[in-house]
Amino acid sequence: MTECAVLSERMVAVAHRRGSWSPDEAAHLVACGDCRAEWRLVQAGAQLGRDLEQTFPAEMMAARVMASLRQPAPRPLRTRAWRWLAAPAAVAAAIA
């Protein structure tokens, strides 16, 4: 595996603070423009939703979803079968 591939595999973990760069990896990031560009992209992606995680009322949302699932299902709309047969019957009568 190339050094770029190794860094690419570790970027998400490092961006989410589940790891850190070794001195050799950090030196490679300084020297390699492609890895630097990918690292900036991964960092930006890791920031998405970071504020949402802290303020999103997950427990309240789960309770609301569960409550809605306990409600009876709405009645399906009733359509009369003859309405669906009217158009083909009219076409058949016109052809005959």
Buried (B, 14 or more C-beta within 10 A) or exposed (E): EEBEEBBBEBBEEBBEEEEEBEEEBEEBBEEBEEBBEBBEEBEEEBEEEEEEEEEEEEEEEEEEEEEEEEEEEEEEEEEEEEEEEEEEEEEEEEEE
